[in-house]
Amino acid sequence: MRLRVALALSASAAPLACTPEPASTVEMRQTVVEVVDQGRAMAIEDAIVALVGTVDPDESLTAIADAVVAGAATSVPCAVVERPGAVALRIWFGNKDTPCPFAGIGFSGTMRVVYTRPDGEGLLASVYYEPLRGDSTLLDGFSQLTWAADGSQRMVTEIRVDTVTERQVEVQSDRLLSHVDDALKVEGWRRWQTLMGSWEADLAALLLAPAEFMPHSGLAAVDTPFNHTIVLDFIHEAGAARVRANGGRRDRLFEISAEGEVIDAGDG
């Protein structure tokens, strides 16, 4: 994954005579818009990991479920937690008109989680969005969460996302989650399908602050439906989220508002 990002960066710096026609500014901006929509969905997924995945994976399944019930009662007292089974939970966050806040997101709708040990040892948390809304983004589908010996977590997701811009996007992803100081570190890949075609992003060392949907550092190499690879470099300066995009010729800088609006800031 990191090699792929490095190769994309190297290709963007090659002589113009050896490279295909570069991506347009419009395509680069649309790529950033796509990543903002994906960031909103990932922020919901990451919040759910914090809610149902902050456990000791070596405990018994019943003890893990007990701990999550107790934690949810404290962290999201506005939610209704049901226990349909010894190792299963159902959490209802209420209606979208009265969202239930958690991790900086207003949740509504329902999710379920079931804890199992498919191989008799490792812990698997199967999360189902039935559907689950976070602010204006809706998830419908499932995620599978597993734990590594070093404490990191792997999250495999297959969902449909209804975005803020009222689009429906089909998403598959495989990400490794770990913590660096107070930030969440994300590496892996994410694929999604829109009416424009197929997109795929390789994610390298993205760092996200709590309650943020845009990384403040890290790289993503995004294959667009238009046969370009656009490299995004995430930065955070003067309290603003920015993305430096390169589609084969020169850098273009985009600013991301707190509401997720993508603003073209010119050559970067």
Residue frames relative to the residue before (quaternion, step in Angstrom):
aa qw qx qy qz dx dy dz
M 1.0000 0.0000 0.0000 0.0000 0.00 0.00 0.00
R 0.6900 0.4518 -0.2909 0.4849 3.60 0.80 -0.97
L 0.6097 0.5487 -0.3494 0.4530 3.57 1.10 -0.73
R 0.6423 0.5280 -0.3251 0.4504 3.57 0.98 -0.84
V 0.6485 0.4970 -0.3190 0.4802 3.59 0.95 -0.81
A 0.6525 0.5162 -0.3151 0.4566 3.57 0.96 -0.87
L 0.6503 0.5099 -0.3176 0.4650 3.58 0.98 -0.81
A 0.6379 0.5218 -0.3283 0.4615 3.56 1.03 -0.78
L 0.6426 0.5108 -0.3172 0.4750 3.56 1.01 -0.79
S 0.6471 0.5194 -0.3129 0.4622 3.56 0.99 -0.85
A 0.6539 0.5212 -0.3124 0.4507 3.55 0.97 -0.88
S 0.6523 0.5286 -0.3207 0.4384 3.57 1.01 -0.78
A 0.6969 0.4546 -0.2656 0.4870 3.57 1.21 -0.47
A 0.4740 0.6877 -0.4366 0.3343 3.62 1.27 -0.09
P 0.6516 -0.5018 0.3735 0.4292 3.62 -1.19 0.37
L 0.5968 -0.6082 0.3927 0.3460 3.56 -1.03 0.78
A 0.6236 0.5646 -0.3436 0.4175 3.59 1.03 -0.70
C 0.7195 0.4364 -0.2394 0.4843 3.60 1.18 -0.53
T 0.6783 0.4759 -0.2869 0.4807 3.60 1.22 -0.02
P 0.5327 -0.6025 0.4713 0.3621 3.59 -1.17 0.49
E 0.7142 -0.4012 0.3320 0.4677 3.53 -1.34 0.05
P 0.4123 -0.7410 0.4625 0.2590 3.64 -0.65 1.02
A 0.6244 -0.5313 0.4199 0.3893 3.52 -1.31 0.33
S 0.4759 -0.6651 0.4977 0.2888 3.55 -1.10 0.70
T 0.6542 -0.4916 0.3962 0.4163 3.54 -1.31 0.24
V 0.6156 0.5477 -0.3421 0.4516 3.59 1.06 -0.75
E 0.6721 0.4877 -0.2997 0.4697 3.59 0.94 -0.87
M 0.6418 0.5144 -0.3319 0.4619 3.58 0.99 -0.78
R 0.6531 0.5007 -0.3256 0.4656 3.58 0.95 -0.81
Q 0.6508 0.5105 -0.3275 0.4567 3.60 0.93 -0.82
T 0.6099 0.5472 -0.3466 0.4567 3.57 1.08 -0.69
V 0.6518 0.4909 -0.3145 0.4851 3.58 0.98 -0.79
V 0.6144 0.5354 -0.3457 0.4652 3.61 1.02 -0.76
E 0.6429 0.5225 -0.3192 0.4602 3.59 0.94 -0.88
V 0.6842 0.4879 -0.2862 0.4604 3.57 0.91 -0.92
V 0.5944 0.5405 -0.3626 0.4724 3.60 1.11 -0.59
D 0.6531 0.4975 -0.3143 0.4766 3.61 0.94 -0.87
Q 0.6581 0.4904 -0.3101 0.4798 3.59 0.97 -0.82
G 0.6230 0.5521 -0.3375 0.4395 3.58 1.06 -0.72
R 0.6250 0.5269 -0.3357 0.4681 3.58 1.03 -0.74
A 0.6689 0.4893 -0.3028 0.4706 3.58 0.94 -0.88
M 0.6663 0.5004 -0.3104 0.4576 3.58 0.93 -0.86
A 0.6045 0.5539 -0.3602 0.4450 3.59 1.08 -0.65
I 0.6308 0.5099 -0.3295 0.4833 3.59 1.07 -0.72
E 0.6498 0.5144 -0.3132 0.4637 3.58 0.90 -0.92
D 0.6758 0.5010 -0.2983 0.4509 3.58 0.88 -0.94
A 0.6289 0.5250 -0.3390 0.4625 3.59 1.04 -0.72
I 0.6500 0.5039 -0.3188 0.4711 3.58 1.00 -0.78
V 0.5929 0.5429 -0.3619 0.4720 3.60 1.08 -0.64
A 0.6577 0.5046 -0.3120 0.4641 3.58 0.92 -0.87
L 0.6837 0.5024 -0.2858 0.4455 3.57 1.03 -0.79
V 0.8234 0.2369 -0.1007 0.5057 3.60 0.78 -1.00
G 0.7180 0.4663 -0.2477 0.4535 3.58 1.25 -0.20
T 0.5321 0.5955 -0.4268 0.4245 3.60 1.24 0.12
V 0.3698 0.7172 -0.4766 0.3488 3.54 0.46 1.30
D 0.4804 -0.5935 0.5417 0.3514 3.53 -1.37 0.11
P 0.3318 -0.7943 0.4669 0.2025 3.62 -0.31 1.18
D 0.6312 0.5431 -0.3369 0.4395 3.59 1.23 -0.24
E 0.5136 0.6310 -0.4249 0.3969 3.59 1.26 -0.14
S 0.6167 -0.5107 0.4230 0.4241 3.57 -1.26 0.18
L 0.6364 -0.5498 0.3764 0.3886 3.57 -1.18 0.54
T 0.6494 0.5112 -0.3228 0.4611 3.59 0.98 -0.78
A 0.6531 0.5055 -0.3144 0.4681 3.58 1.00 -0.82
I 0.6171 0.5329 -0.3417 0.4673 3.61 1.06 -0.71
A 0.6665 0.4896 -0.3045 0.4726 3.58 0.89 -0.90
D 0.6181 0.5422 -0.3382 0.4578 3.59 1.03 -0.78
A 0.6728 0.5069 -0.2981 0.4489 3.56 0.91 -0.95
V 0.6593 0.4993 -0.3175 0.4639 3.60 0.98 -0.78
V 0.6113 0.5359 -0.3494 0.4658 3.59 1.01 -0.73
A 0.6760 0.4881 -0.2939 0.4673 3.57 0.89 -0.93
G 0.6672 0.5043 -0.3053 0.4553 3.59 0.95 -0.84
A 0.6522 0.5123 -0.3171 0.4600 3.58 0.98 -0.82
A 0.6185 0.5517 -0.3490 0.4374 3.59 1.02 -0.74
T 0.6963 0.4569 -0.2616 0.4878 3.57 1.13 -0.69
S 0.7678 0.4079 -0.2075 0.4485 3.58 0.78 -1.04
V 0.7891 0.1152 -0.0847 0.5974 3.62 1.13 -0.53
P 0.0572 -0.8483 0.5259 0.0215 3.60 0.52 1.14
C 0.6164 0.5524 -0.3536 0.4357 3.61 1.20 -0.36
A 0.6082 0.5483 -0.3559 0.4503 3.61 1.25 -0.20
V 0.3440 -0.6963 0.5895 0.2221 3.53 -1.31 0.46
V 0.1221 -0.8051 0.5796 0.0310 3.58 -0.61 1.17
E 0.0871 -0.7882 0.6090 0.0155 3.55 -0.80 1.09
R 0.2676 -0.7583 0.5797 0.1317 3.56 -1.21 0.59
P 0.0993 -0.8383 0.5334 0.0535 3.63 0.20 1.21
G 0.7940 0.0462 -0.0356 0.6051 3.58 1.27 -0.28
A 0.6968 -0.4865 0.3147 0.4228 3.56 -1.23 0.28
V 0.7887 0.2570 -0.1277 0.5438 3.59 1.07 -0.71
A 0.6537 0.4899 -0.3027 0.4909 3.60 1.23 0.36
L 0.0958 -0.7779 0.6199 0.0376 3.55 -1.13 0.78
R 0.1197 -0.7376 0.6573 0.0974 3.52 -1.27 0.55
I 0.0764 -0.8067 0.5860 0.0037 3.56 -0.74 1.09
W 0.1141 -0.7759 0.6194 0.0348 3.55 -0.78 1.11
F 0.2392 -0.8132 0.5229 0.0902 3.56 -0.67 1.18
G 0.6307 -0.5516 0.3375 0.4291 3.59 1.23 0.13
N 0.6645 -0.4940 0.3880 0.4048 3.54 -1.36 -0.15
K 0.6225 -0.5758 0.3776 0.3720 3.55 -1.19 0.54
D 0.5944 0.5692 -0.3686 0.4321 3.61 1.20 -0.39
T 0.7697 0.1806 -0.1119 0.6020 3.58 1.23 -0.46
P 0.0679 -0.8519 0.5182 0.0336 3.60 0.51 1.16
C 0.3894 -0.6983 0.5623 0.2110 3.51 -1.28 0.58
P 0.3018 -0.8053 0.4771 0.1808 3.64 -0.41 1.13
F 0.1761 0.7411 -0.6373 0.1166 3.53 -1.11 0.83
A 0.8538 0.0255 -0.0581 0.5167 3.58 -0.95 0.95
G 0.7043 -0.4870 0.2651 0.4433 3.57 1.00 0.81
I 0.6534 0.4703 -0.2983 0.5127 3.59 1.30 0.19
G 0.3405 -0.7208 0.5636 0.2164 3.56 -1.06 0.76
F 0.1374 -0.8324 0.5354 0.0394 3.58 -0.29 1.28
S 0.0797 0.7395 -0.6684 0.0035 3.50 -1.32 0.55
G 0.6333 0.5071 -0.3899 0.4356 3.55 -1.22 0.38
T 0.5283 -0.6560 0.4804 0.2445 3.51 -1.35 -0.22
M 0.0004 0.7559 -0.6538 -0.0336 3.53 -1.26 0.57
R 0.1834 -0.7500 0.6218 0.1309 3.54 -1.29 0.46
V 0.0654 -0.7696 0.6315 0.0684 3.55 -1.22 0.46
V 0.0855 -0.7721 0.6294 0.0170 3.54 -1.04 0.91
Y 0.2287 -0.7817 0.5710 0.1025 3.58 -0.86 1.03
T 0.0757 0.7880 -0.6047 0.0878 3.56 -0.87 1.02
R 0.2503 -0.7055 0.6283 0.2117 3.53 -1.42 0.08
P 0.2151 -0.8389 0.4830 0.1293 3.60 0.22 1.24
D 0.7552 0.3390 -0.1982 0.5249 3.59 1.05 -0.72
G 0.6021 -0.5814 0.3463 0.4237 3.56 1.30 0.17
E 0.7625 0.3201 -0.1769 0.5337 3.60 1.26 -0.24
G 0.7769 0.3640 -0.2095 0.4690 3.58 0.42 -1.21
L 0.4362 -0.7006 0.5107 0.2409 3.54 -1.13 0.76
L 0.0648 -0.7639 0.6417 0.0198 3.54 -1.06 0.89
A 0.1046 -0.7539 0.6461 0.0564 3.55 -0.92 0.99
S 0.1409 -0.7831 0.6034 0.0537 3.56 -0.62 1.16
V 0.1129 -0.8168 0.5657 -0.0006 3.56 -0.53 1.26
Y 0.1010 -0.7965 0.5959 0.0198 3.58 -0.84 1.02
Y 0.2233 -0.7545 0.6076 0.1084 3.57 -0.86 1.08
E 0.1158 -0.9035 0.4119 -0.0252 3.60 -0.39 1.27
P 0.1689 -0.6971 -0.3702 0.5903 1.85 2.17 1.13
L 0.3642 -0.6999 0.5704 0.2284 3.54 -1.37 0.07
R 0.1715 -0.7901 0.5836 0.0754 3.55 -0.84 1.03
G 0.0721 -0.7546 0.6502 0.0504 3.52 -1.10 0.85
D 0.7790 -0.1242 0.0070 0.6146 3.57 -0.23 1.29
S 0.7989 -0.2741 0.1968 0.4978 3.63 -0.61 -1.05
T 0.5907 0.5453 -0.3711 0.4648 3.60 1.25 0.31
L 0.1692 -0.8033 0.5688 0.0505 3.57 -0.84 1.04
L 0.1364 -0.7785 0.6095 0.0624 3.58 -0.93 0.96
D 0.0153 0.7628 -0.6456 0.0322 3.53 -1.07 0.86
G 0.5719 0.5599 -0.4167 0.4311 3.60 -0.56 1.13
F 0.4705 -0.6771 0.4843 0.2925 3.57 -1.04 -0.67
S 0.1683 -0.7331 0.6461 0.1297 3.51 -1.40 0.33
Q 0.1813 -0.7469 0.6254 0.1350 3.55 -1.24 0.51
L 0.1318 -0.8083 0.5738 0.0088 3.53 -0.76 1.15
T 0.0049 0.7862 -0.6172 0.0298 3.57 -0.89 1.01
W 0.3788 -0.7320 0.5362 0.1820 3.55 -1.31 0.47
A 0.2682 -0.7397 0.5949 0.1644 3.58 -1.12 0.75
A 0.6804 -0.5096 0.3441 0.3988 3.55 -1.27 0.38
D 0.6875 0.4834 -0.2873 0.4594 3.61 1.11 -0.63
G 0.6185 -0.5725 0.3379 0.4190 3.60 1.26 0.11
S 0.5294 0.6083 -0.4247 0.4116 3.59 1.24 -0.13
Q 0.2888 -0.7505 0.5738 0.1554 3.54 -1.28 0.37
R 0.2309 -0.7443 0.6097 0.1448 3.53 -1.17 0.66
M 0.0838 -0.8023 0.5909 0.0103 3.54 -0.84 1.02
V 0.0819 -0.7749 0.6268 0.0040 3.55 -0.69 1.17
T 0.0588 -0.8403 0.5362 -0.0533 3.55 -0.64 1.16
E 0.0210 0.7488 -0.6625 -0.0020 3.54 -1.18 0.72
I 0.1770 0.8106 -0.5182 0.2078 3.54 -0.23 1.31
R 0.3035 -0.6439 0.6448 0.2782 3.46 -1.46 0.03
V 0.1590 -0.7886 0.5908 0.0618 3.56 -0.91 0.96
D 0.1760 -0.7166 0.6642 0.1194 3.55 -0.98 0.94
T 0.2608 -0.8291 0.4809 0.1150 3.55 -0.36 1.26
V 0.6992 -0.4423 0.3640 0.4279 3.53 -1.38 0.14
T 0.7092 0.4418 -0.2480 0.4902 3.57 1.10 -0.75
E 0.5285 -0.6868 0.3725 0.3319 3.58 1.29 0.53
R 0.4552 0.6168 -0.4985 0.4047 3.55 0.95 0.94
Q 0.2919 -0.7094 0.6041 0.2158 3.56 -1.26 0.45
V 0.0569 -0.8120 0.5793 -0.0421 3.54 -0.73 1.16
E 0.2767 -0.7421 0.5884 0.1625 3.57 -0.90 0.96
V 0.0662 -0.8333 0.5473 -0.0422 3.58 -0.72 1.13
Q 0.0055 -0.7249 0.6876 0.0409 3.51 -1.24 0.72
S 0.0680 0.8120 -0.5767 0.0588 3.59 -0.98 0.74
D 0.0985 -0.7429 0.6595 0.0585 3.52 -1.34 0.45
R 0.0931 0.8279 -0.5372 0.1319 3.57 -0.33 1.26
L 0.2830 -0.7051 0.6226 0.1873 3.53 -1.25 0.61
L 0.1331 -0.8011 0.5830 0.0245 3.56 -0.82 1.07
S 0.1328 0.7595 -0.6283 0.1041 3.56 -0.92 0.95
H 0.4157 -0.7152 0.5078 0.2406 3.55 -1.27 0.23
V 0.0822 -0.7507 0.6550 0.0270 3.53 -1.07 0.91
D 0.7821 -0.1333 0.0134 0.6086 3.55 -0.25 1.32
D 0.7952 -0.2602 0.1940 0.5122 3.63 -0.69 -1.03
A 0.6077 0.5789 -0.3447 0.4203 3.59 1.28 -0.01
L 0.3987 -0.6654 0.5730 0.2643 3.54 -1.28 0.47
K 0.2074 -0.7706 0.5939 0.1022 3.57 -0.83 1.04
V 0.0790 -0.8086 0.5828 -0.0169 3.56 -0.81 1.08
E 0.0753 0.7643 -0.6374 0.0626 3.56 -0.96 0.95
G 0.4671 0.6721 -0.4879 0.3034 3.58 -1.10 0.60
W 0.4766 -0.6497 0.4924 0.3290 3.56 -1.06 -0.73
R 0.1155 -0.7636 0.6335 0.0472 3.50 -1.34 0.44
R 0.0707 -0.7822 0.6186 0.0208 3.58 -0.89 0.97
W 0.0544 0.7999 -0.5969 0.0288 3.56 -1.07 0.70
Q 0.3021 -0.7525 0.5712 0.1275 3.51 -1.22 0.71
T 0.0089 -0.7787 0.6271 -0.0180 3.56 -0.89 1.01
L 0.6972 -0.4318 0.3368 0.4625 3.57 -1.24 -0.07
M 0.6188 0.5416 -0.3439 0.4534 3.59 1.20 -0.42
G 0.6771 -0.4415 0.3121 0.4992 3.59 1.17 -0.52
S 0.6959 -0.4723 0.3623 0.4018 3.54 -1.31 -0.42
W 0.1237 -0.7637 0.6322 0.0419 3.50 -1.08 0.91
E 0.0117 0.7840 -0.6204 -0.0156 3.58 -1.18 0.54
A 0.0957 -0.8004 0.5914 0.0190 3.55 -0.93 0.97
D 0.2105 -0.7119 0.6557 0.1377 3.54 -1.06 0.88
L 0.1940 -0.8087 0.5526 0.0548 3.57 -0.71 1.14
A 0.0567 -0.8182 0.5717 -0.0235 3.57 -0.70 1.10
A 0.8640 -0.1577 0.0720 0.4727 3.54 -0.64 1.24
L 0.1825 0.7720 -0.5797 0.1861 3.58 0.81 0.98
L 0.1260 -0.7750 0.6160 0.0636 3.57 -0.99 0.88
L 0.0626 -0.8014 0.5948 -0.0056 3.55 -0.80 1.09
A 0.3830 -0.6946 0.5633 0.2316 3.53 -0.98 0.92
P 0.6491 -0.5107 0.3752 0.4207 3.61 -1.17 0.42
A 0.8518 0.1399 -0.1382 0.4856 3.56 -1.10 0.87
E 0.5719 0.5531 -0.4037 0.4517 3.61 1.18 0.54
F 0.2734 -0.7677 0.5525 0.1749 3.60 -1.08 0.67
M 0.6888 0.3903 -0.2870 0.5393 3.60 1.28 -0.02
P 0.4717 -0.6748 0.4790 0.3044 3.63 -0.86 0.88
H 0.3319 -0.7295 0.5517 0.2311 3.56 -1.19 0.49
S 0.7759 0.0301 -0.1044 0.6214 3.58 1.29 0.16
G 0.5453 0.6092 -0.4627 0.3427 3.54 -1.31 0.30
L 0.3699 -0.7278 0.5464 0.1871 3.54 -1.36 0.20
A 0.0463 -0.7492 0.6567 0.0722 3.53 -1.32 0.43
A 0.1711 -0.7412 0.6396 0.1109 3.57 -1.03 0.86
V 0.0982 -0.8321 0.5458 -0.0099 3.56 -0.42 1.28
D 0.2327 -0.7319 0.6272 0.1293 3.56 -0.83 1.08
T 0.2260 -0.8008 0.5453 0.1018 3.57 -0.62 1.15
P 0.6182 -0.5389 0.4018 0.4075 3.62 -1.23 0.18
F 0.6718 0.5122 -0.2720 0.4608 3.58 1.30 -0.21
N 0.5773 -0.6554 0.3394 0.3493 3.56 1.23 0.70
H 0.5583 0.5360 -0.4351 0.4601 3.54 0.96 0.89
T 0.2341 -0.6984 0.6471 0.1969 3.51 -1.33 0.39
I 0.0971 -0.7978 0.5950 0.0100 3.54 -0.62 1.18
V 0.2393 -0.7793 0.5690 0.1078 3.54 -0.74 1.12
L 0.1406 -0.7909 0.5944 0.0382 3.54 -0.81 1.10
D 0.1319 -0.7655 0.6288 0.0366 3.54 -0.91 1.04
F 0.2191 -0.8098 0.5360 0.0938 3.58 -0.45 1.23
I 0.0185 0.7928 -0.6060 0.0629 3.55 -0.88 0.99
H 0.1687 -0.7571 0.6223 0.1056 3.53 -1.28 0.38
E 0.1017 0.8076 -0.5645 0.1367 3.54 -0.42 1.26
A 0.8581 0.0399 -0.0482 0.5097 3.55 -1.04 0.85
G 0.7130 -0.4856 0.2516 0.4387 3.55 0.99 0.89
A 0.6647 0.4822 -0.3035 0.4832 3.61 1.26 0.14
A 0.4021 -0.6847 0.5524 0.2536 3.56 -1.12 0.74
R 0.0007 -0.7960 0.6043 -0.0343 3.56 -0.89 0.96
V 0.1550 -0.7549 0.6302 0.0942 3.52 -1.27 0.54
R 0.1863 -0.7521 0.6230 0.1076 3.56 -0.88 1.00
A 0.1162 -0.8193 0.5613 0.0157 3.58 -0.56 1.19
N 0.0404 -0.7721 0.6334 0.0328 3.55 -1.13 0.73
G 0.1007 -0.8257 0.5549 0.0105 3.53 -0.66 1.15
G 0.7977 -0.3027 0.1382 0.5030 3.58 1.15 0.56
R 0.7786 0.2665 -0.1816 0.5383 3.60 1.15 -0.20
R 0.8052 -0.1311 0.1264 0.5643 3.60 0.27 -1.19
D 0.5739 -0.5912 0.4459 0.3497 3.53 -1.28 0.43
R 0.1124 -0.7488 0.6489 0.0754 3.51 -1.24 0.66
L 0.2594 -0.7897 0.5426 0.1210 3.56 -0.82 0.99
F 0.0614 -0.7827 0.6192 0.0090 3.56 -0.99 0.93
E 0.2462 -0.7465 0.6008 0.1454 3.55 -1.06 0.80
I 0.2205 -0.7668 0.5931 0.1077 3.56 -1.07 0.81
S 0.3282 -0.7528 0.5373 0.1921 3.56 -0.63 1.12
A 0.6794 -0.4766 0.3617 0.4249 3.57 -1.30 0.23
E 0.6806 0.4683 -0.2819 0.4878 3.60 1.17 -0.54
G 0.5856 -0.6098 0.3583 0.3961 3.59 1.28 -0.05
E 0.4232 0.6921 -0.4823 0.3306 3.60 1.21 0.20
V 0.2925 -0.7572 0.5647 0.1489 3.57 -0.96 0.94
I 0.0781 -0.8121 0.5779 -0.0207 3.57 -0.59 1.21
D 0.3596 -0.7284 0.5477 0.2005 3.56 -0.76 1.10
A 0.1379 -0.8217 0.5517 0.0375 3.58 -0.56 1.21
G 0.6423 -0.5596 0.3198 0.4147 3.60 1.21 0.29
D 0.7602 -0.3448 0.2713 0.4791 3.52 -1.32 -0.19
G 0.2234 -0.8112 0.5324 0.0932 3.54 -0.90 0.98
